[in-house]
Amino acid sequence: MKKVFLLMSLLGVVLPYYFLINYLQEDGASWSGFWSDLYLTNPMSMVTMDITVAASSFLILIVYQYVKKQIELKSLIKYVACFTMVGFSLALPIYLYDNFDKITNLD
């Protein structure tokens, strides 16, 4: 299962950046246009809000775990770096990879 999370981490980098690069290479594409295009239609807004709530929940969880001494500072920095440099699509699979044994041994 951990190999699946590693694969998802790779996909979490490649797929979002593939579409971002394609978007930025289009005529007239810009960062300011990127943010407004996220909310261009109701379905796009729904997906954006879905990911925003899930990603925010993840960030709250890892900060909580750090405060409760359940993860170390270096892990918190790693997850936040993954989140800010790539996104939730990398941060969550890396977190699951790192914590798989703890998660599956909750007996």
Buried (B, 14 or more C-beta within 10 A) or exposed (E): EEEEBEEBBEEBBEEBEEEEEEBEEEEEBEEEBEEEEBEEEEEEEEEEEEBEEEBEEBBEBBBEBBEEEEBEEEBBEBBBEBBEEBBBBBBBBBBBBBBBEEEEEEE
